[in-house]
Amino acid sequence: MRLTASYRVTAADLERRTITGRVVPFDVIGHTSAGPTIITADAIDVPERVVMLVGHDDDRPVGRMTGHTRADDGIEATFRISATAAGDSALLEAADGIRDGLSVGLDVAQSHTGDDGTLTVTAATLREVSLVTFPAFDAARVADVAAHHDGSGPHRHPHDTEAHTTNTKKKKETPVDETTTPEPVVEAATVAPAPLEAGYVPARVTAEAFPYGTPSAAGLSMFRDIYASQHDHTAADRSRRALAMITAAAVPGVQDRADVAKVIPPGYRPDLYVGETLWGSPFRSAFPRFTISDATPFKIPALLGATVLADEHIEGTNPTPGTLTFDERLVSPKAISGAYVVSREALDAANPALDAIIMSALREAYDNAAETAVATAILAGATAGAAWPTADFTSAVVESMATFVGSRMAEADTVLVKPSAFTQLATEKDSSKRPLNAYLNPTNADGSIGAAAGTLNVAGIAVRSAWSSTSDLVVAKRSDAAVFESSMLGFRFAEKYGPAAIEFATFGYVGAVVLRPTGVIKRTKA
C-alpha cells in the first residue's frame, strides 16, 4: 500500500543548499491519503537513497536525503538540494514560506485498522519526500533561513511569531551511507532577521506548470482532486495550487481568456460529436426483413401462374385439372465489411470517446453499403414499366399506381423515388402556378407535402425519397419482395499489427430478392 502524509519544513539553508524538517511523526493521528493514520515508533525503514520531489511528481526531483535523526517523537531529515533551476525554486519557496510543506510517500508493509477506522502502520519503507504547498499538519514551520553566512546568524522563517527553542531530546545520528557525512541540522534562531548582504543575487526561479491540461498531467482532473482533497493531501495540494495560479492570473482590468490561456485548458465534449449525415435505409425498411447467419445461397419457391384451377361445374362430369407454374428465386447474400486502423499513440492521447466515434462512423458506412446492395438486388428483379417522363410527374405516379392495380390485381402500398424525382413532385405546379402537391389546403390536388418538404403524399400513398435508387420511380407491394440480413459485428483488434496500431472493423451479411416481379414496378428516365 502506498501512503502519503504531509508536514512542514523546519529549516532551509540557501548557502549550503539544504532543507531540514520533520518527515515522520510517531504515535500521533494524522489525516493521510489512507485516512486517519498512526505511525508507530521504529515502524519506518529509511533506505540509503531517498529523493526529494515536488508534489510527488517522479519527474520533478530536486534533491536527496543526506542524513536523518530518529527521536522518540519522530524522524527529522536533511536534504541536499541540487544546483538546478528547479532546486533554486524549491529553496526560495521553502525559505519564503510559499511551498514549505513536507509530504512523505511510504510503502506500507504491515498495518491494521482499529474499530474507529484509524489505520496503524507498524512497518513501512520511506520511498520519497516531497515539497508541497499545503501540508496536512501545520505544527512545524521553517525555523530559519541563512541567505549568505556573514557571522550575523541565520534568518528566521517569516511565518514564525515566537522564538523557537532547541529540541532537548537526545537524537541518534544515522548517515545515509558510510561515505556521506550528514548535513548538520540548523536549529531555530532566537535573533531578529538580519538584512541580506549587499550585492546578493537570489537564485533563479522558473515558472511552475499548471497542474492540469498539460502533457505531463495526463489523466489528472481538477474536479476529482477537489472531490478527493479531504482525504488525499496530494490531490488537495494540486487543486489549491491550480486555484492560486488562476486567481493570480485574473488581474481585474487586464486579463482576458487569451491572457490566461495556459491555466484554462480547452474543454472536450465528445457527447456533442456530430457524425456524417445519416442517409437512412429506404429499401431495407420498405420490405419485410428476415435474419440470416452466413453467405450460403438459398432458394425460395415462387408461383408464376395458374390456369383453369376452378370453373363452372357440369353435372355428372369431373372437373378438368388445372395447371400451376412454379419457379425458384435464388438469394445470394453478400458480405459487407469495413475497417479503420489508427496508431496506438493517437488513440492513447485522445479522449476515450474516440473509440465510440470511430465505431459510429464504421457503422454508418456499413448501413450505407448494405442499403446499396439491397436496392441493387430489388431493382434487378423488378419489372420495367414505362419511361419516367420529363413533365407531369404527379400524373405519372398516379398512372403507375393505376397500372399496378391492373397487372397485380392489388393496390400498391410502397412508392420510392430518386431524390431528383422527389424534388420534381414537391415543386410541380399547374398552369395557374398552383402547387399540385400543396402544403396548405390541398383542395382538388393529387397530393400534399409535409412540413419542410420532408414528406410527400400522392393519391393517399406516402412517397419516400430513396437515395439508393437508380430508377426514378418504384411502385410495389411490400409482400412481393424480401430483405435478408445478419446483425452487424463490430471488432477492435489491439495487437493485430503488433503494438503500434489498433484496427476497428465491421462485418455482416445482406441479401434481397423480388418474389413476384409484377408486384415491383420500376420506371427510369429514358
KETILO-759222 format. One line per field, with one value per residue (C-alpha): residue number from 1; residue in one letter; y, x, z. Coordinates in pm, whole numbers, plus 50000, padded with zeros to 5 digits. Example, Ala and Ser with C-alpha at 12.3 -4.5 7.8 and 13.67 -1.06 7.14 Angstrom:
KETILO-759222
resi [1,2]
resn [A,S]
north [49550,49894]
east [51230,51367]
up [50780,50714]
***
This chain:
KETILO-759222
resi [1,2,3,4,5,6,7,8,9,10,11,12,13,14,15,16,17,18,19,20,21,22,23,24,25,26,27,28,29,30,31,32,33,34,35,36,37,38,39,40,41,42,43,44,45,46,47,48,49,50,51,52,53,54,55,56,57,58,59,60,61,62,63,64,65,66,67,68,69,70,71,72,73,74,75,76,77,78,79,80,81,82,83,84,85,86,87,88,89,90,91,92,93,94,95,96,97,98,99,100,101,102,103,104,105,106,107,108,109,110,111,112,113,114,115,116,117,118,119,120,121,122,123,124,125,126,127,128,129,130,131,132,133,134,135,136,137,138,139,140,141,142,143,144,145,146,147,148,149,150,151,152,153,154,155,156,157,158,159,160,161,162,163,164,165,166,167,168,169,170,171,172,173,174,175,176,177,178,179,180,181,182,183,184,185,186,187,188,189,190,191,192,193,194,195,196,197,198,199,200,201,202,203,204,205,206,207,208,209,210,211,212,213,214,215,216,217,218,219,220,221,222,223,224,225,226,227,228,229,230,231,232,233,234,235,236,237,238,239,240,241,242,243,244,245,246,247,248,249,250,251,252,253,254,255,256,257,258,259,260,261,262,263,264,265,266,267,268,269,270,271,272,273,274,275,276,277,278,279,280,281,282,283,284,285,286,287,288,289,290,291,292,293,294,295,296,297,298,299,300,301,302,303,304,305,306,307,308,309,310,311,312,313,314,315,316,317,318,319,320,321,322,323,324,325,326,327,328,329,330,331,332,333,334,335,336,337,338,339,340,341,342,343,344,345,346,347,348,349,350,351,352,353,354,355,356,357,358,359,360,361,362,363,364,365,366,367,368,369,370,371,372,373,374,375,376,377,378,379,380,381,382,383,384,385,386,387,388,389,390,391,392,393,394,395,396,397,398,399,400,401,402,403,404,405,406,407,408,409,410,411,412,413,414,415,416,417,418,419,420,421,422,423,424,425,426,427,428,429,430,431,432,433,434,435,436,437,438,439,440,441,442,443,444,445,446,447,448,449,450,451,452,453,454,455,456,457,458,459,460,461,462,463,464,465,466,467,468,469,470,471,472,473,474,475,476,477,478,479,480,481,482,483,484,485,486,487,488,489,490,491,492,493,494,495,496,497,498,499,500,501,502,503,504,505,506,507,508,509,510,511,512,513,514,515,516,517,518,519,520,521,522,523,524,525,526]
resn [M,R,L,T,A,S,Y,R,V,T,A,A,D,L,E,R,R,T,I,T,G,R,V,V,P,F,D,V,I,G,H,T,S,A,G,P,T,I,I,T,A,D,A,I,D,V,P,E,R,V,V,M,L,V,G,H,D,D,D,R,P,V,G,R,M,T,G,H,T,R,A,D,D,G,I,E,A,T,F,R,I,S,A,T,A,A,G,D,S,A,L,L,E,A,A,D,G,I,R,D,G,L,S,V,G,L,D,V,A,Q,S,H,T,G,D,D,G,T,L,T,V,T,A,A,T,L,R,E,V,S,L,V,T,F,P,A,F,D,A,A,R,V,A,D,V,A,A,H,H,D,G,S,G,P,H,R,H,P,H,D,T,E,A,H,T,T,N,T,K,K,K,K,E,T,P,V,D,E,T,T,T,P,E,P,V,V,E,A,A,T,V,A,P,A,P,L,E,A,G,Y,V,P,A,R,V,T,A,E,A,F,P,Y,G,T,P,S,A,A,G,L,S,M,F,R,D,I,Y,A,S,Q,H,D,H,T,A,A,D,R,S,R,R,A,L,A,M,I,T,A,A,A,V,P,G,V,Q,D,R,A,D,V,A,K,V,I,P,P,G,Y,R,P,D,L,Y,V,G,E,T,L,W,G,S,P,F,R,S,A,F,P,R,F,T,I,S,D,A,T,P,F,K,I,P,A,L,L,G,A,T,V,L,A,D,E,H,I,E,G,T,N,P,T,P,G,T,L,T,F,D,E,R,L,V,S,P,K,A,I,S,G,A,Y,V,V,S,R,E,A,L,D,A,A,N,P,A,L,D,A,I,I,M,S,A,L,R,E,A,Y,D,N,A,A,E,T,A,V,A,T,A,I,L,A,G,A,T,A,G,A,A,W,P,T,A,D,F,T,S,A,V,V,E,S,M,A,T,F,V,G,S,R,M,A,E,A,D,T,V,L,V,K,P,S,A,F,T,Q,L,A,T,E,K,D,S,S,K,R,P,L,N,A,Y,L,N,P,T,N,A,D,G,S,I,G,A,A,A,G,T,L,N,V,A,G,I,A,V,R,S,A,W,S,S,T,S,D,L,V,V,A,K,R,S,D,A,A,V,F,E,S,S,M,L,G,F,R,F,A,E,K,Y,G,P,A,A,I,E,F,A,T,F,G,Y,V,G,A,V,V,L,R,P,T,G,V,I,K,R,T,K,A]
north [50000,50347,50619,50991,51229,51595,51814,52137,52223,52335,52486,52591,52694,52875,52883,52518,52433,52223,52177,52023,51912,51656,51383,51123,51175,50881,50783,51079,51074,51241,51257,51088,50956,50645,50846,50881,50719,50650,50557,50366,50427,50230,50143,50331,50187,50459,50326,50455,50659,50888,51161,51488,51561,51845,51747,51370,51406,51147,51364,51665,51559,51849,51679,51379,51295,51336,51239,51184,51168,50939,51064,50942,51156,51103,51128,51452,51462,51692,51713,51845,52044,52026,52335,52349,52595,52363,52334,52713,52749,52484,52658,53005,52883,52693,52994,53235,53005,52958,52584,52481,52161,51815,51520,51168,50867,50539,50181,50015,49650,49589,49772,49719,49918,49988,49991,50367,50335,50459,50290,50199,50146,49907,49851,50071,50195,50562,50593,50970,51310,51589,51964,52069,52393,52287,52008,51804,51914,52278,52237,52280,52559,52682,52778,52981,53080,53156,53354,53409,53348,53660,53587,53763,53437,53276,53445,53332,53196,53472,53262,53246,53459,53326,53233,52860,52664,52389,52035,51889,51527,51304,51206,50936,51045,50795,50872,50763,50568,50520,50780,51057,51292,51417,51787,51943,52027,52403,52476,52753,53107,53349,53660,53907,53869,54026,54213,54042,54127,54399,54254,53927,53775,53538,53204,53197,53093,52929,52938,52638,52447,52440,52104,52014,52010,51958,51654,51569,51589,51328,51167,51433,51601,51917,51812,51472,51635,51882,51594,51384,51671,51589,51258,51290,51567,51531,51598,51889,52037,52019,52173,52457,52537,52547,52778,53004,53025,53103,53370,53522,53531,53706,54068,54299,54524,54334,53969,53801,53442,53492,53619,53318,53055,52846,52799,52747,52437,52379,52155,51844,51740,51406,51379,51657,51484,51504,51233,51218,51280,50957,50867,50614,50280,50329,49994,49792,49938,49923,49542,49255,49168,48820,48702,48510,48400,48347,48392,48049,48091,47957,47927,48041,47886,48134,48096,48219,48148,47912,47805,47656,47569,47641,47668,47624,47266,47041,46786,46434,46550,46565,46900,46932,46951,47292,47377,47556,47707,47744,47895,47945,48267,48237,48455,48506,48706,48931,49004,49369,49472,49779,49866,50161,50150,50411,50437,50350,50690,50872,50658,50679,51056,51111,51116,50764,50852,50828,50452,50515,50787,50552,50269,50509,50614,50249,50153,50429,50328,49964,50064,50262,49971,49727,49961,49989,49609,49564,49835,49686,49337,49455,49679,49392,49171,49441,49470,49767,49997,50299,50554,50828,51145,51487,51662,51587,51394,51371,51233,50974,50849,50821,50645,50394,50312,50255,50036,49838,49751,49617,49393,49283,49279,49456,49805,49926,50020,50129,50415,50510,50783,50920,51250,51434,51290,51379,51742,51736,51617,51859,52166,52077,52337,52352,52607,52860,52826,52640,52352,52009,51876,52163,52223,52427,52336,52078,52105,51914,51833,51486,51506,51713,51795,51792,52039,52142,51934,51627,51408,51369,51202,51124,50954,50865,50683,50810,50874,50832,50978,50691,50798,50439,50404,50414,50424,50740,50559,50224,50117,49794,49575,49510,49134,49087,49138,49039,49152,48918,49043,48930,49151,49377,49260,49516,49433,49603,49436,49573,49365,49253,49457,49437,49708,50005,50005,49926,49819,49873,49665,49572,49263,49123,48961,49103,48990,49072,48920,49007,48723,48840,49066,49206,49333,49558,49802,50046,50348,50504,50817,50727]
east [50000,50128,50059,50135,50138,50240,50433,50634,50993,51176,51486,51615,51979,52030,52412,52463,52152,51987,51631,51560,51229,51020,50928,50757,50594,50537,50221,50006,49696,49728,49499,49686,49583,49458,49250,49326,49666,49909,50273,50429,50784,51050,50796,50980,51275,51486,51676,52012,51865,51568,51497,51313,51041,50798,50434,50505,50595,50861,50970,51049,51334,51513,51745,51829,51848,52196,52112,51835,51787,51545,51400,51124,50865,50963,51221,51382,51582,51814,51815,52083,51913,52052,52203,51935,51660,51407,51634,51669,51291,51245,51493,51343,50984,51069,51256,50973,50706,50539,50600,50731,50532,50685,50481,50620,50546,50550,50538,50340,50429,50231,49932,49598,49275,49106,48734,48725,48870,49218,49498,49803,50122,50371,50615,50684,50965,51024,51003,51033,50975,50803,50776,50410,50221,49953,50059,49823,49990,50066,50258,50612,50732,51060,51272,51542,51691,52059,52075,52450,52659,52841,52855,52530,52344,52065,51736,51414,51135,50882,50593,50749,50574,50766,51129,51185,51383,51633,51498,51647,51564,51861,51889,52087,52264,52213,52411,52268,52583,52933,53088,52833,52851,52505,52447,52412,52056,52012,51841,51593,51724,51621,51772,51593,51630,51945,51939,52069,52423,52464,52505,52333,52170,51879,51851,51678,51313,51128,50752,50560,50348,49970,49885,49608,49573,49943,50114,50282,49945,49774,49486,49468,49135,49087,48729,48841,49120,48879,48642,48924,49102,48955,49138,49411,49655,49844,49521,49445,49789,49739,49392,49494,49800,49578,49324,49603,49752,49412,49346,49691,49634,49298,49404,49098,49109,49399,49319,49105,49090,49381,49597,49528,49504,49778,49578,49240,49287,49029,48737,48628,48266,48258,47888,47821,48008,47818,47895,47817,47455,47261,47124,46871,46779,46462,46475,46578,46291,46030,46013,45991,46327,46445,46752,47044,47372,47606,47652,47517,47284,46928,46615,46258,45969,45755,45420,45433,45075,44776,44520,44170,44203,43835,43545,43167,43072,42885,42665,42797,43131,43452,43634,43924,44253,44419,44788,45023,45354,45626,45968,46253,46406,46776,46903,47281,47375,47678,47928,47967,48283,48486,48797,48990,49343,49473,49811,49826,49981,49684,49432,49611,49646,49281,48965,48829,48520,48733,48667,48291,48332,48530,48278,47989,48144,48209,47851,47710,47929,47819,47449,47501,47680,47406,47133,47307,47329,46959,46844,47055,46906,46544,46575,46738,46432,46168,45954,46034,45742,45710,45990,45981,45854,46013,45694,45360,45539,45244,45022,45292,45284,44904,44918,45174,44956,44652,44852,44985,44632,44555,44864,44898,44528,44613,44682,45037,45146,45507,45636,46006,46154,46502,46585,46563,46216,46110,46208,46015,45699,45736,45774,45538,45266,44967,44918,44792,45110,44925,45121,44993,45110,45016,45120,44810,44455,44536,44184,44135,44507,44650,44867,45016,45355,45453,45646,45989,45914,46018,45723,45509,45173,45026,44687,44682,45020,45337,45613,45964,46287,46535,46898,46997,46759,46888,46530,46322,46012,45945,45584,45546,45354,45555,45497,45634,46000,46211,46531,46771,47031,47259,47346,47647,47955,48199,48565,48857,49195,49454,49753,49673,49964,50171,50170,50192,49841,49481,49220,48845,48630,48272,48130,47789,47574,47287,47069,46737,46504,46186,45939,45675,45806,45462,45448,45755,45741,46020,46025,46350,46408,46478]
up [50000,49911,50173,50180,50478,50498,50746,50741,50656,50970,50809,50467,50416,50087,50102,50181,49976,50243,50364,50705,50850,51032,50786,51006,51350,51585,51772,51664,51446,51109,50808,50523,50183,50367,50615,50990,51044,51328,51262,51546,51673,51485,51211,50936,50748,50584,50278,50163,49881,49944,49689,49738,49480,49418,49461,49445,49078,48994,48701,48927,49162,49336,49586,49802,50171,50323,50677,50929,51305,51485,51815,52045,51867,51502,51225,51111,50788,50595,50215,49983,49704,49350,49187,48918,48834,48999,49306,49328,49315,49586,49819,49775,49806,50127,50268,50186,50325,49988,49947,50288,50347,50355,50232,50260,50043,50234,50105,50385,50458,50779,50926,51094,51121,51454,51532,51481,51131,51224,51032,51242,51043,51207,50918,50616,50391,50323,49945,49884,50044,49853,49890,49890,49941,50189,50426,50639,50964,51037,51363,51229,51001,50859,51159,50989,50656,50605,50285,50296,50607,50731,51101,51178,51221,51023,50935,51095,50882,50804,50946,51294,51558,51857,51912,51870,52127,52065,52083,52400,52320,52260,51892,51726,51403,51117,50797,50462,50376,50508,50276,50329,50624,50721,50693,51040,51139,51156,51486,51547,51582,51852,51696,51474,51098,50955,50625,50315,50209,49952,49606,49697,49388,49463,49289,48951,48974,48686,48632,48760,48508,48558,48725,48476,48100,48024,47868,48199,48376,48157,48346,48619,48682,48887,48968,49100,49303,49466,49547,49697,49874,50218,50235,49969,50055,49727,49538,49772,49705,49327,49330,49566,49353,49044,49212,49334,48982,48828,49091,49036,48661,48692,48744,48716,48410,48249,48199,47942,47825,47590,47877,48097,47824,47985,48305,48136,47922,47645,47729,47539,47471,47286,47376,47121,46837,46507,46254,45885,45788,45834,45492,45610,45452,45241,45056,45362,45565,45285,45260,45515,45673,45771,45961,45811,45969,45672,45297,45192,44887,44924,44707,44767,44568,44375,44196,43837,43736,43726,43460,43496,43859,43901,43652,43630,43714,43468,43637,43613,43475,43668,43654,43415,43614,43601,43598,43830,43723,43985,43980,44223,44346,44429,44713,44717,45030,45017,45289,45391,45576,45667,45868,46010,46154,46398,46570,46939,47011,46858,47044,47380,47354,47263,47469,47537,47335,47019,47018,47004,46739,46512,46554,46486,46155,46059,46147,45930,45636,45685,45677,45357,45187,45295,45166,44827,44798,44882,44638,44359,44411,44424,44119,43929,43990,43930,43617,43396,43325,43100,43098,43357,43190,43160,43281,43453,43727,43968,43696,43617,43976,43974,43638,43770,44070,43848,43608,43904,44014,43666,43649,44011,44094,44419,44539,44577,44929,44867,44650,44634,44415,44349,44528,44195,44128,44485,44414,44087,44265,44556,44333,44046,43965,43735,43459,43715,43924,44197,44358,44260,44595,44822,45182,45274,45171,44901,44757,44429,44425,44367,44678,44956,45100,45468,45683,45549,45236,45433,45338,45027,44976,44634,44587,44954,44950,45118,44865,45010,44879,44823,44774,44690,44392,44034,43899,43915,44050,44219,44288,44484,44724,45038,45045,44691,44793,45093,45262,45447,45696,45976,46268,46216,46405,46546,46616,46794,46729,46974,46859,46503,46364,46681,46947,46707,46555,46652,46397,46419,46184,46092,45922,45826,45557,45350,45059,44890,44629,44436,44492,44241,43961,43881,44234,44194,43901,43818,43591,43472,43268,42903]
***
